[in-house]
Amino acid sequence: MVTLNRIYTRAGDKGATRLASGATVSKASLRVETYGAVDETNACIGLARLHTAGGPLDDILARIQNELFDLGADLATPAKPDEIEGQMLRILDSQVARLEQEIDHLNGGLPALTSFVLPGGSAAAAALHLARTVARRAERVAVALMESGEDVSGPAFRYLNRLSDLLFVAARAANDQGRADVFWRSGATR
């Protein structure tokens, strides 16, 4: 259980923060940047939900917002070699599979694409496209974190990858099932 009685602690005034493990790291570390981008994605989804309330996407987005806190906890807690499975809050393969099922379900009702989709259309779709781009940034930073030799769990990374795909098809669904998508017109303004 998390209890926050005091919002500011002054502990980060010199540019450092603590991971969930208790380790002190720079606020500019790739790990902090990764879970910070996940937090930004969550905020973007919250904005999108202002436009999906009561609609078919809202329950999916509400669950994802909660799972993004789980993902942040996973990313903020580097794995230890002696970690016992289930001991730490980690993203599970079943959560990735649920995203895949939802992508397939949402995409099943959409017309096939014949061009790239511009981020726009309805307010909900525009906000979901924004969330998608921030999720892609989180994924890129997670790759940089892994390439630097740091551990990111496979399910956490796959969740990030599927999340941006889900947000893309959700944006199309929010655009009147793709009928109100705004398409790129190659070279149209030359």
Legacy VTK file of the C-alpha trace (Angstrom):
# vtk DataFile Version 3.0
C-alpha trace
ASCII
DATASET POLYDATA
POINTS 190 float
0.000 0.000 0.000
1.245 3.474 -0.844
0.818 6.316 1.636
1.772 9.846 0.650
1.355 12.318 3.453
3.918 14.798 2.234
4.214 15.714 -1.426
7.618 17.387 -1.439
10.647 15.929 0.320
13.494 18.052 -1.089
15.360 14.765 -1.692
15.530 15.446 -5.433
16.773 19.009 -5.207
20.233 17.930 -6.363
19.010 15.988 -9.405
18.768 12.518 -7.904
15.846 10.220 -7.167
15.327 6.778 -5.690
14.201 3.731 -7.578
11.653 1.401 -6.008
14.619 -0.748 -4.929
15.939 2.170 -2.865
18.938 2.765 -5.138
19.740 6.431 -5.803
20.076 7.404 -9.472
20.192 10.581 -11.539
16.820 11.949 -12.587
18.309 11.898 -16.106
18.995 8.140 -16.031
17.514 6.058 -18.838
15.513 4.035 -16.322
13.866 7.153 -14.892
13.354 8.472 -18.423
11.627 5.205 -19.378
9.134 5.099 -16.542
8.688 8.873 -16.860
7.576 8.396 -20.480
5.186 5.679 -19.275
3.773 8.205 -16.793
3.369 10.746 -19.619
1.554 8.102 -21.681
-0.783 7.533 -18.758
-1.530 11.271 -18.539
-2.279 11.357 -22.279
-4.683 8.445 -21.876
-6.355 10.325 -19.033
-6.874 13.235 -21.424
-8.275 10.893 -24.076
-10.722 9.474 -21.536
-12.346 12.885 -21.237
-13.663 12.114 -24.732
-14.355 8.377 -24.361
-16.313 8.423 -21.080
-19.238 6.030 -21.266
-18.080 4.672 -24.626
-16.789 1.224 -25.543
-13.111 2.238 -25.306
-13.295 3.713 -21.824
-13.176 0.446 -19.857
-10.120 -0.671 -21.837
-8.375 2.666 -21.261
-9.238 2.683 -17.537
-7.661 -0.762 -17.099
-4.606 0.283 -19.101
-4.119 3.362 -16.911
-3.929 1.104 -13.864
-1.591 -1.305 -15.664
0.700 1.588 -16.572
1.293 2.145 -12.855
2.195 -1.557 -12.637
4.517 -1.080 -15.631
6.117 1.944 -13.960
6.703 -0.109 -10.819
8.232 -2.890 -12.927
10.567 -0.448 -14.688
11.486 1.309 -11.417
12.555 -1.984 -9.851
15.592 -3.509 -11.575
15.470 -7.292 -11.403
17.848 -9.044 -9.033
19.468 -12.370 -9.933
17.940 -13.991 -6.848
14.465 -12.496 -7.330
11.703 -14.971 -6.622
8.932 -15.051 -9.221
5.917 -13.125 -7.955
7.946 -11.311 -5.305
7.974 -7.997 -7.194
5.216 -6.297 -9.153
5.946 -7.233 -12.762
3.997 -7.051 -16.008
2.804 -10.519 -16.994
2.565 -12.213 -20.374
-1.197 -12.512 -19.764
-1.453 -8.707 -19.742
0.345 -8.569 -23.106
-1.994 -11.276 -24.458
-5.047 -9.266 -23.340
-3.741 -6.222 -25.243
-3.307 -8.413 -28.332
-6.883 -9.718 -28.013
-8.201 -6.164 -27.682
-6.155 -5.005 -30.685
-7.574 -7.850 -32.775
-11.124 -7.115 -31.594
-10.905 -3.361 -32.266
-9.085 -3.797 -35.576
-11.609 -6.385 -36.765
-14.256 -3.695 -37.178
-12.039 -1.220 -39.040
-11.640 -0.807 -42.795
-8.268 -1.782 -44.259
-5.766 1.050 -44.560
-4.848 2.387 -47.997
-2.725 5.281 -46.695
-1.033 6.459 -43.529
-3.378 7.958 -40.937
-2.710 11.497 -39.745
-3.177 12.103 -36.011
-6.556 13.795 -35.911
-10.228 13.439 -36.576
-12.267 13.415 -33.378
-10.998 14.840 -30.095
-10.753 11.302 -28.682
-8.766 10.071 -31.681
-6.366 13.025 -31.572
-5.720 12.431 -27.851
-5.219 8.695 -28.434
-2.723 9.417 -31.220
-0.833 11.688 -28.808
-0.786 8.873 -26.240
0.444 6.505 -28.968
3.398 8.733 -29.849
4.419 9.094 -26.201
4.129 5.309 -25.736
6.442 4.859 -28.742
8.939 7.223 -27.101
8.771 5.147 -23.908
9.509 2.084 -26.010
12.517 3.764 -27.679
13.935 4.802 -24.307
13.385 1.253 -23.001
15.460 -0.010 -25.948
18.227 2.462 -25.071
18.028 1.275 -21.454
18.442 -2.352 -22.544
21.246 -1.456 -24.960
23.066 0.229 -22.069
23.173 -3.139 -20.303
20.238 -2.574 -17.949
17.497 -5.145 -17.506
13.934 -4.635 -18.745
11.655 -7.629 -18.417
10.430 -9.206 -21.633
6.748 -8.839 -20.744
7.255 -5.157 -19.804
8.909 -4.421 -23.128
6.297 -6.365 -25.112
3.541 -4.544 -23.214
5.006 -1.190 -24.319
5.182 -2.384 -27.922
1.582 -3.649 -27.969
0.304 -0.576 -26.121
1.181 1.778 -28.957
-0.501 -0.617 -31.409
-3.633 -0.691 -29.260
-3.686 3.101 -29.009
-3.436 3.323 -32.814
-6.427 1.053 -33.438
-8.327 2.716 -30.573
-7.779 6.099 -32.260
-9.187 4.691 -35.497
-12.150 3.209 -33.613
-12.746 6.621 -31.992
-12.884 8.099 -35.510
-16.278 6.548 -36.259
-14.761 3.093 -36.737
-12.181 4.503 -39.163
-14.734 6.310 -41.341
-13.551 9.706 -40.027
-9.814 8.934 -40.231
-7.694 11.698 -41.716
-5.367 10.272 -44.356
-1.994 11.444 -45.569
-2.067 12.632 -49.170
1.460 12.182 -50.444
2.758 15.338 -52.123
-0.691 16.951 -52.084
0.551 20.398 -51.057
3.456 20.808 -53.488
LINES 1 191
190 0 1 2 3 4 5 6 7 8 9 10 11 12 13 14 15 16 17 18 19 20 21 22 23 24 25 26 27 28 29 30 31 32 33 34 35 36 37 38 39 40 41 42 43 44 45 46 47 48 49 50 51 52 53 54 55 56 57 58 59 60 61 62 63 64 65 66 67 68 69 70 71 72 73 74 75 76 77 78 79 80 81 82 83 84 85 86 87 88 89 90 91 92 93 94 95 96 97 98 99 100 101 102 103 104 105 106 107 108 109 110 111 112 113 114 115 116 117 118 119 120 121 122 123 124 125 126 127 128 129 130 131 132 133 134 135 136 137 138 139 140 141 142 143 144 145 146 147 148 149 150 151 152 153 154 155 156 157 158 159 160 161 162 163 164 165 166 167 168 169 170 171 172 173 174 175 176 177 178 179 180 181 182 183 184 185 186 187 188 189
